[in-house]
């Protein structure tokens, strides 16, 4: 059963039901296949992580109240440098719990230009990573990752 869930996650299966507010670091308006939305570029900090909220079923399965699933990480990005990996679940940024894309964006903005501790769930174990939130990065880091995700 567990392997089936992880296989569905890796193959874009129906474990994630598209829901309102799903997007790439922001609340975008242009829907893309797979339940993703293209954000308005320039409206948000971008650390190079494609994220979406956990469904209630996935949160229950993982034994966490909520979080954001990392769907992909752009090469040479802040997220990659911090050690974020696809299928990590972001639980906290600093002391703040992350339950929505809005929480994630607010946490990035409030830590702009400085390192912050990010608590993730990986292989059902919590880990703490240090993410440098750099205001000089632009959204073009994430575009190849988005296109690759849509092709797969």
C-alpha positions as CSV (number, residue, x, y, z in Angstrom):
1,X,0.0,0.0,0.0
2,X,2.7,2.5,1.0
3,X,4.7,1.8,-2.2
4,X,1.5,2.3,-4.3
5,X,1.0,5.8,-2.8
6,X,4.6,6.8,-3.4
7,X,4.4,5.4,-7.0
8,X,1.3,7.5,-7.6
9,X,3.0,10.6,-6.2
10,X,6.0,10.0,-8.5
11,X,3.9,9.3,-11.6
12,X,1.4,12.2,-11.2
13,X,-1.4,9.9,-10.1
14,X,-4.6,10.9,-8.5
15,X,-3.4,11.0,-4.9
16,X,-3.5,14.8,-5.2
17,X,-7.0,16.1,-6.0
18,X,-6.7,19.6,-7.6
19,X,-8.1,22.1,-5.1
20,X,-8.6,25.8,-4.9
21,X,-5.5,27.9,-4.4
22,X,-3.0,25.4,-5.8
23,X,-0.1,27.1,-7.4
24,X,3.6,27.7,-7.7
25,X,4.5,29.6,-4.6
26,X,1.7,32.1,-5.2
27,X,-2.0,32.1,-6.0
28,X,-1.9,32.3,-9.8
29,X,-4.7,32.8,-12.2
30,X,-3.8,30.9,-15.3
31,X,-4.6,27.2,-14.9
32,X,-2.2,24.6,-16.3
33,X,-2.7,20.8,-16.7
34,X,-2.4,18.8,-13.5
35,X,-4.0,21.4,-11.2
36,X,-1.1,23.8,-11.2
37,X,-1.5,27.6,-11.8
38,X,1.1,29.9,-13.3
39,X,1.9,32.7,-10.9
40,X,2.1,36.3,-11.9
41,X,5.9,36.4,-12.3
42,X,7.5,39.1,-10.2
43,X,4.8,39.1,-7.6
44,X,6.6,36.6,-5.3
45,X,10.0,35.5,-4.1
46,X,11.0,32.3,-5.7
47,X,13.4,29.9,-4.1
48,X,13.0,27.2,-6.8
49,X,10.5,24.8,-5.3
50,X,7.3,23.7,-6.9
51,X,4.9,23.1,-4.0
52,X,1.2,22.3,-3.5
53,X,-0.9,21.7,-0.3
54,X,-1.4,18.2,1.0
55,X,-4.8,16.8,0.7
56,X,-6.5,15.8,3.9
57,X,-6.0,12.1,3.0
58,X,-2.3,12.5,2.3
59,X,-1.8,14.4,5.5
60,X,-3.6,11.7,7.5
61,X,-1.5,9.0,5.8
62,X,1.7,10.8,6.6
63,X,0.6,11.5,10.2
64,X,0.8,15.3,9.9
65,X,-2.0,17.8,10.3
66,X,-1.0,19.7,7.1
67,X,1.8,20.9,5.0
68,X,3.0,21.6,1.5
69,X,4.4,18.8,-0.7
70,X,7.4,19.7,-2.8
71,X,6.7,18.5,-6.3
72,X,10.0,19.5,-7.8
73,X,13.2,21.5,-7.1
74,X,15.0,23.7,-9.8
75,X,18.7,23.0,-10.2
76,X,21.0,25.7,-8.8
77,X,18.2,27.2,-6.8
78,X,18.0,28.2,-3.1
79,X,15.8,25.2,-2.5
80,X,18.4,22.8,-4.1
81,X,21.2,24.4,-2.1
82,X,19.2,23.9,1.1
83,X,18.7,20.2,0.3
84,X,14.9,20.3,-0.4
85,X,13.9,17.3,-2.5
86,X,10.8,16.3,-4.4
87,X,8.2,14.7,-2.1
88,X,9.5,16.5,1.0
89,X,6.6,17.9,3.0
90,X,7.2,21.5,4.3
91,X,5.8,21.7,7.8
92,X,7.4,24.9,9.3
93,X,9.4,27.9,8.3
94,X,11.1,29.1,11.4
95,X,8.6,28.7,14.2
96,X,5.6,29.1,11.9
97,X,3.5,26.2,10.7
98,X,3.0,26.1,7.0
99,X,-0.5,24.9,5.9
100,X,-1.2,27.0,2.8
101,X,0.5,28.6,-0.1
102,X,-0.2,31.9,1.5
103,X,1.7,30.8,4.7
104,X,4.6,29.8,2.5
105,X,4.7,33.1,0.6
106,X,4.4,35.1,3.8
107,X,7.3,33.1,5.4
108,X,9.5,33.7,2.4
109,X,8.7,37.4,2.4
110,X,9.4,37.8,6.1
111,X,12.7,36.1,5.8
112,X,13.8,37.8,2.6
113,X,17.6,38.1,2.3
114,X,18.4,35.9,5.3
115,X,18.7,32.2,6.1
116,X,15.7,30.5,7.8
117,X,15.2,27.0,9.3
118,X,12.7,24.9,7.3
119,X,11.3,21.8,8.9
120,X,10.4,19.1,6.4
121,X,9.0,15.6,6.6
122,X,11.1,13.2,4.5
123,X,10.6,9.4,4.6
124,X,8.3,9.9,7.6
125,X,11.1,11.6,9.6
126,X,11.3,15.3,10.4
127,X,14.5,17.1,9.3
128,X,15.5,20.8,9.6
129,X,17.1,22.5,6.6
130,X,18.5,26.0,6.2
131,X,17.1,27.9,3.3
132,X,18.6,31.2,2.2
133,X,15.8,33.4,0.9
134,X,17.5,35.5,-1.7
135,X,15.5,38.5,-3.1
136,X,17.8,38.6,-6.2
137,X,16.4,35.3,-7.7
138,X,13.8,35.5,-10.3
139,X,11.0,33.2,-11.5
140,X,12.9,32.0,-14.6
141,X,14.6,29.5,-12.3
142,X,11.3,27.7,-11.9
143,X,10.0,27.8,-15.5
144,X,12.2,24.9,-16.8
145,X,11.0,22.8,-13.8
146,X,7.4,23.7,-14.6
147,X,7.8,22.8,-18.3
148,X,9.5,19.5,-17.4
149,X,6.8,18.6,-14.9
150,X,4.1,19.3,-17.5
151,X,5.9,17.1,-20.2
152,X,6.2,14.1,-17.8
